[in-house]
Amino acid sequence: GWRSNPDGVAYVQGATSYTFSEAGELSCRIANALLASGLSSGAKVAVLAPNDPLAWICVLGIWRSGLTWIPANPASPSGETAQLLEAFDAEMVIFHSSLAGDACHLRDRLPAVRSWVQFGPGDAGPADTPFAEWTAPHPATKPDVRSSPDDVVSLAPTGGTTGLPKGVMNTNRSL
């Protein structure tokens, strides 16, 4: 969409919309912010959010940076989310402000998570980095990241019907 119709609307939620260009450039800012954060290759980044276009643009940024996305279910109890993020070795959590209370509980249980980035309306807590502040200094250009079809790009939890959820490693090829 970015190449074929850059000014076309890509995402809409309520009064907020993103064109393909806006979404593409923002995903590049996110990718460059992730790369500047010092995360190692293959690091895992969770996105904890309700359905929101910016949450998906964060996922695109995670992929652009060559890191691995952990989809975190906002409807899950925070104890389950904490177990999942700990078991999957999450190093960063990007979360929606509507889940700031959950993020606060998670922060106490997940000392291995190095960074907490909050997006959405409202003020960030004292241990959170506001999204706009995190992305603003970074370029909207595609980062120079090489990827392979066999790179793990998503660590998706199973339903956990036979015990604790397990992580399904999805590669570029499998997606």
N, C-alpha and C positions, 0 to 999 in steps of 0.2 A: 504494500500500500504506500509506503514512504516513497518508493521510486515512481510508481505509476500515477499516484494522485496525492502529492505531498500536502496540498491544502484541503483535502477531503477530511471529513470528520471520521476519526477512528474509534473514539470512545465517548460515550455520553452517560452521565449520571446526574439526574436533576438538572440544575442550571449550569453544571460544569461539563465542559467538553474539551477534548484534545484532538487536534488534527494529527495526521500521520507524522508530519514534520515535528510538531510539538512533542508527541510521544516518543519519536525516535531520538530527538535531541536530548530529552529528559532521561531516557534509558541510557544514553551515552554518558551523561553527567553522573548518573548513579554508578555506572560501571567504572568510571574514572575515580569516583569517590571511594568505591570499594577497593580498587587497586592501590590507591593512596593510603588506605587504612592499615596497610601492612599485613593483611591476611595472606597466608601462604597459598600456593596453588592447590586447588582441590578443597579449600576451606568450605564449610557449610554455613549457609545464611538462611535463617528462617524468616518467613513473612507471616505475621499474625494479623489478620485483618478480615473484616467482613467483605462482601463483594464491593470492590471499589476499583475504578480504573487505575488509580495510582498504585495499588497493590500489584496489579498485573504488570504495570510499567516497571516496578521494582524487580519483578521476576525477570523481565527482559534484560534489565541492567545486570542482574546476577549472571545471566547466561552470557551477556556480552563481555563480562569480566573473566569468564572462564571458571567461575566458582559453581558451587552446587547449591541448589535451592531445596529447602525443606518446607513443604507446605504445612502450616500449622492451622488446625481447625479452631476458629474462634468460638465455636459452640462447645468444645470439649472443656471439662473442668480443668482448672489451672494445674491441679496435681497431675493429671494425665499428660497435659502439655509439657510440664516440667520433666516427667519421666522420659517422654519422647525426645525432647531436645537434648537432654543429658545423654541418653543412649545413642543418639545420632551425632553427638559431638558438635553441636551448634556453637559457632564462635561469635556470631552476630545475630541480633534479632531486630528486624524492622517491623514496627507495629503501628496500628491505627490508634489515634488518640481515644477512641471510644473504648479501647481495651487497656487503658493506662493502669487501671486498678489491677487487672490480671498481670500486666507486665511488672508491676511493683512486687506482686507475690512471686512471680517467676524469678525476678532478679535475686531475691533472697535465697532461692533454691538452686540457682545456676551460676556458681562463681566462675565457671570456665567460659561463660559468655563475656567477651571482651568489650562489646559495644552494643548500645541500645539506641536505636534511631526511631524517633516518633514523627509520624505525619498525620495530617488531619487538623481540624479546628481544635483550639485550646493550647494552653501552655505546656511545654515539656517539663517533666519533673526534674529534680536536681541532678539525677544520674543519667538523664536522657539527652541525646543530641537532637535538636530540632532539625527536621528534614531539610528545610530551605537553607539553613546554616551549613549543613553537611554537604549539600550538592552545589551551592552557589560558586565556590571558588574553582570548580572543575570544568573543563572544556566540554562542549556539546559535540565533540568529534568522536568518531569511533576509535576505541582504544586498539592498539596493535596487540591483539591476543590471538595466538594460534590455537586451534582446536582440532581434535581428532574425532572421527565418528564413534570411537569407543570411550571417550571421556564421559564420566558420570556427571550428569547435569541436574539430576533430581534424585532425592532420597525420599520416596513417598511412603508413608506409613500404611500398613495393611489395616484391616478392620479390627484385628485383635480378638477375633471370636474364639480362638483356641489358646488364648494367653495374651501376654503383652504384645502390642503391635511390633511387627518387624519392618525393616526398611527395604523397600524394593528399589534397587539401584537402576535407574533409567539412564541410558546413554543418549548421546545425540542421535545415534542410529535407531534406537528403539522408540524415541519420540518422533 
